[in-house]
Amino acid sequence: MAPPVTVALYRRALANRTLNRLTVVRGSVRSAAQSKWSGVVGLEVHAQLCSKSKLFSGSEVQFSAPPNSLVSFLDASLPGTLPVLNKRCVEGAVMTGLALNCTINKKSTFDRKHYFYADLPAGYQITQQRCPVAVSGSLAYSICVGKNRNHVIPKLVRIKQIQLEQDSGKSLHDDARTQTLIDLNRAGVGLMEIVMQPDMCCGDEAAAAVRELQLILQTLGTCRGNMAEGQLRVDANISVHRPGEPYGVRAEVKNINSARFLARAIDYEIQRQIEVLENGGKIINETRAFDYKSGKTISMRDKEGKQDYRFMPEPNLQPLVIYDNETLPSNVNPEQVVNIDHIREQLPELPNATRARLVEKYGILAEHSFTLVNEDGLVKFFETVVEQTQASPKKVIGWIINDFLALLKQNNLKVNQSSISPSALSELLNLLGKGFISSSAAKQVFVELWKAEGKTAAQIVEQKELGLIQDHKKLEQICQHVIEGHPAEVSEIQQGNWKVLNKLIGEVQRATHGRAAPTLVKAILEKKLS
């Protein structure tokens, strides 16, 4: 019997770039010899909308505010309070839907989803289950594989729907006092639930899709996407099946707040389900949580008995009507409605388009475009350096990835916190390009620029005496001195062994402390020895 296709096998195959032996069919990945099991992954992403106030109340939205300090009467579900829809949240959902190639429903409705938790004071959540604001979209993303992650594989996941809904409060468990406290600051905060179809097959694909979605939301400005603060939370629906057979029973892993943890949770759950089925067991339809310390998913509650949420139309909210230029009534103030065409005009350049433009305009590698786009502010930094320097874009990208990013990560800093500005790096590259300093000296100047804020590259070169020797006669004298001091090497060269010339070049570099241009030194030595 052939062993099952494990996640480790899939990753190893990707790392070895044996993609010709892999077949991808409707989200399943398998090899010709080992095609027993395939993982199936669908995601539900809850993204907190960027808005100063909540979805249905005027309460302020602020992370880590004192408990229960940002709670209106509506948030606390006091009798007699009515919801008022936040226009900014609707615009954010429409913009996100357009960016994800969705169809925007010009008329959508709100529903009540009933369930009883202590952090849901009304006993129901206002959501858009049956007729959401956007449907039928897609998210294009890519995974980078290979030894140096230099092979880009494009992927696509379908978006089922995007719905507006309100967040619940937060339960704070005090184990020492064996009690649970409730903070309603988050209750009523506007969320987009982005439902992805089960088109992914492993943790790497799901994590890459979430990272791409995070970049899109941040580019749009509709969600800050800070997973550590709960602004982006992911539920993963995971199952396994034999290729060609119906999908298996799924388990849901709730509230994952890190792309890295998401990949680990999915990979573990796929392997767990395979082992259960291989041992003759059955997969239970249940809700699980991910324990990042052990790297395992843990059962929370059984979902075999379907919970009745008793969905019903929200009686206190009219249907949400969204217009475009053709349907906008003449007697309506455009500032008081949501206009799809107006929002479409405001769409910025999205990450995929930025990557394609960088590759086409500057001739850089596709994997380098991913590095630039994935780091906030790095595209602007790169393009500014290219504009201000005579160095080629490929040389600039080499310095940014190998030197600039390395120092940022080493010091745990963001691009806008760097002590090296684009103009400082441009000046350094111009000095290098014009032959005023050597490559090794340029590396020293770069490190000094990082340490010494306020100093220019030219000032550092002068203070540290790192500039190349410009006096041709002086350089000739040094070369002559080296020739006279190495008669054995000179004799070998005269007998035709010109490889020994490299040793003489090294001696000149040693004598000048690296301040001699290698090409110039080579030309002088060749002339003298010929």
Long-range contacts (C-beta under 8 A, 24 or more apart in sequence): 2-33, 2-34, 2-35, 2-36, 3-34, 3-36, 4-34, 4-36, 4-37, 4-274, 4-278, 5-29, 5-30, 5-31, 5-34, 5-35, 5-36, 5-37, 5-38, 6-271, 6-274, 7-39, 7-202, 7-203, 7-267, 7-270, 7-271, 9-34, 10-201, 10-202, 11-202, 11-204, 14-143, 14-145, 14-146, 14-204, 15-145, 15-146, 15-147, 17-145, 17-146, 17-147, 17-151, 19-145, 19-151, 19-153, 24-201, 25-243, 26-199, 27-198, 27-199, 27-200, 27-201, 28-201, 28-243, 29-201, 29-202, 30-243, 35-243, 36-242, 37-240, 37-241, 37-242, 37-274, 37-277, 38-201, 38-240, 38-241, 38-242, 38-243, 39-201, 39-202, 39-238, 39-239, 39-240, 39-266, 39-270, 40-198, 40-200, 40-201, 40-238, 40-239, 40-240, 40-241, 40-247, 40-248, 40-250, 41-198, 41-200, 41-201, 41-202, 41-203, 41-205, 41-206, 41-236, 41-237, 41-238, 41-266, 42-195, 42-196, 42-197, 42-198, 42-199, 42-200, 42-236, 42-237, 42-250, 43-157, 43-195, 43-196, 43-200, 43-206, 43-209, 43-210, 43-234, 43-235, 43-236, 43-237, 44-193, 44-194, 44-195, 44-196, 44-234, 44-235, 44-237, 45-193, 45-194, 45-195, 45-196, 45-210, 45-213, 45-232, 45-233, 45-234, 45-235, 46-167, 46-191, 46-192, 46-193, 46-194, 46-232, 46-233, 46-234, 46-235, 47-96, 47-191, 47-192, 47-193, 47-194, 47-213, 47-217, 47-222, 47-223, 47-225, 47-231, 47-232, 48-167, 48-189, 48-190, 48-191, 48-223, 48-224, 48-230, 48-231, 48-232, 49-88, 49-89, 49-92, 49-93, 49-189, 49-190, 49-191, 49-192, 49-222, 49-223, 50-88, 50-92, 50-221, 50-222, 50-223, 50-224, 51-86, 51-88, 51-89, 51-92, 51-190, 52-88, 53-86, 53-88, 54-86, 54-166, 54-188, 54-189, 54-190, 55-83, 55-85, 55-86, 55-89, 55-126, 55-164, 55-165, 55-166, 55-188, 55-189, 55-190, 55-191, 56-83, 56-84, 56-85, 56-86, 56-126, 56-166, 56-188, 57-83, 57-84, 57-188, 58-84, 59-188, 61-189, 62-185, 63-229, 64-229, 65-185, 67-172, 67-181, 67-183, 67-185, 68-183, 68-184, 68-185, 69-185, 70-185, 71-184, 71-185, 71-187, 72-188, 74-188, 75-121, 75-184, 75-187, 75-188, 76-121, 76-184, 76-187, 77-121, 77-122, 77-123, 82-316, 83-126, 83-314, 83-316, 83-317, 85-317, 85-320, 86-190, 87-338, 89-164, 89-190, 90-133, 90-164, 90-320, 90-322, 90-338, 91-338, 91-343, 92-190, 92-192, 92-220, 92-222, 92-223, 93-133, 93-134, 93-162, 93-164, 93-192, 93-222, 94-133, 94-134, 94-322, 94-338, 94-340, 94-343, 95-220, 95-222, 95-343, 95-346, 95-347, 96-134, 96-162, 96-192, 96-194, 96-216, 96-217, 96-220, 96-222, 96-223, 97-133, 97-134, 97-137, 97-162, 98-340, 98-343, 98-344, 98-347, 99-216, 99-220, 99-347, 99-350, 100-134, 100-137, 100-138, 100-139, 100-159, 100-162, 100-194, 100-216, 101-137, 101-138, 101-159, 102-134, 102-135, 102-136, 102-137, 102-159, 102-161, 102-162, 103-134, 103-135, 103-136, 103-137, 104-133, 104-134, 104-322, 104-340, 105-131, 105-132, 105-133, 105-134, 105-135, 105-322, 106-321, 106-322, 106-323, 106-324, 106-327, 106-340, 107-131, 107-319, 107-320, 107-321, 107-322, 108-132, 108-133, 108-319, 108-320, 108-322, 109-313, 109-314, 109-319, 109-320, 110-164, 110-313, 110-314, 110-317, 110-320, 111-311, 111-312, 111-313, 111-314, 112-310, 112-311, 112-312, 112-313, 112-314, 113-309, 113-311, 114-309, 114-310, 114-311, 114-312, 115-307, 115-309, 117-168, 117-171, 118-171, 118-180, 118-182, 119-168, 119-169, 119-170, 119-171, 119-182, 119-183, 119-184, 119-187, 120-168, 120-169, 120-187, 121-169, 121-184, 121-187, 125-165, 125-166, 125-168, 126-165, 126-166, 126-314, 126-317, 127-163, 127-164, 127-165, 127-166, 127-193, 128-163, 128-164, 128-165, 129-163, 129-311, 130-311, 132-161, 132-162, 132-163, 132-164, 133-162, 133-163, 133-164, 133-320, 133-322, 134-159, 134-161, 134-162, 135-160, 135-161, 135-162, 136-160, 136-161, 137-162, 139-196, 139-209, 139-212, 139-213, 139-216, 140-212, 140-352, 141-208, 141-209, 141-211, 141-212, 141-213, 142-208, 142-212, 142-370, 143-204, 143-205, 143-208, 144-367, 144-370, 149-367, 150-365, 150-367, 151-367, 152-366, 152-367, 152-370, 155-200, 155-205, 155-208, 155-209, 156-199, 157-196, 157-197, 157-199, 157-200, 157-209, 158-196, 158-197, 158-199, 159-194, 159-195, 159-196, 159-197, 160-195, 160-196, 160-197, 161-195, 162-192, 162-193, 162-194, 162-195, 163-192, 163-193, 163-195, 164-190, 164-191, 164-192, 164-320, 165-191, 165-193, 166-190, 166-191, 167-191, 186-230, 192-222, 192-223, 198-237, 198-239, 198-247, 202-263, 202-266, 202-267, 202-270, 203-262, 203-263, 203-264, 203-265, 203-266, 203-267, 203-270, 204-263, 206-236, 206-262, 206-263, 206-266, 207-259, 207-260, 207-262, 207-263, 210-234, 210-259, 210-262, 211-259, 211-374, 212-351, 214-259, 215-351, 215-373, 215-374, 216-350, 216-351, 218-376, 219-348, 219-349, 219-350, 219-351, 220-347, 220-348, 227-257, 227-258, 227-259, 228-257, 228-258, 230-257, 232-257, 233-257, 234-262, 236-262, 236-265, 236-266, 236-269, 238-266, 238-269, 238-270, 238-273, 239-273, 239-283, 240-270, 240-273, 240-274, 240-277, 240-283, 248-273, 248-277, 248-283, 249-282, 249-283, 249-284, 249-285, 250-283, 250-285, 251-283, 251-284, 251-285, 251-286, 251-287, 251-288, 251-297, 252-286, 252-287, 252-288, 252-303, 253-287, 253-288, 253-289, 253-290, 253-297, 254-287, 254-288, 254-289, 254-300, 255-289, 256-290, 258-292, 261-290, 261-292, 264-290, 264-292, 264-295, 265-290, 265-297, 268-295, 268-296, 268-297, 269-297, 272-296, 272-297, 354-379, 358-382, 362-386, 362-393, 362-394, 362-397, 363-393, 363-394, 364-393, 364-394, 364-397, 368-397, 368-401, 371-401, 371-405, 372-397, 372-400, 375-405, 375-415, 376-414, 376-415, 376-416, 377-414, 377-415, 377-416, 378-405, 378-415, 381-415, 381-422, 384-422, 384-423, 384-426, 385-422, 385-425, 385-426, 385-429, 388-422, 388-423, 388-426, 389-425, 389-426, 389-429, 389-430, 389-433, 390-429, 390-430, 390-433, 390-434, 391-429, 391-430, 391-432, 391-433, 395-429, 396-429, 399-425, 399-429, 399-446, 400-425, 403-443, 403-446, 407-450, 419-449, 419-450, 419-451, 419-453, 420-446, 420-449, 420-450, 424-449, 424-456, 424-457, 425-449, 427-456, 427-457, 427-458, 428-457, 431-457, 431-458, 431-461, 435-468, 435-517, 436-461, 436-467, 436-468, 437-461, 437-466, 437-467, 437-468, 438-468, 438-514, 438-515, 438-516, 438-517, 438-518, 440-514, 441-466, 441-467, 441-468, 441-514, 441-515, 465-515, 466-515, 467-515, 468-515, 468-516, 468-517, 469-512, 469-515, 469-516, 475-512, 475-516, 475-520, 475-521, 475-524, 476-524, 476-528, 478-508, 478-511, 478-512, 478-516, 479-504, 479-508, 479-521, 479-524, 479-525, 479-528, 480-528, 481-511, 482-507, 482-508, 482-511, 482-525, 483-525, 483-528, 483-529, 490-529, 493-529, 494-529, 501-525, 501-526, 501-529
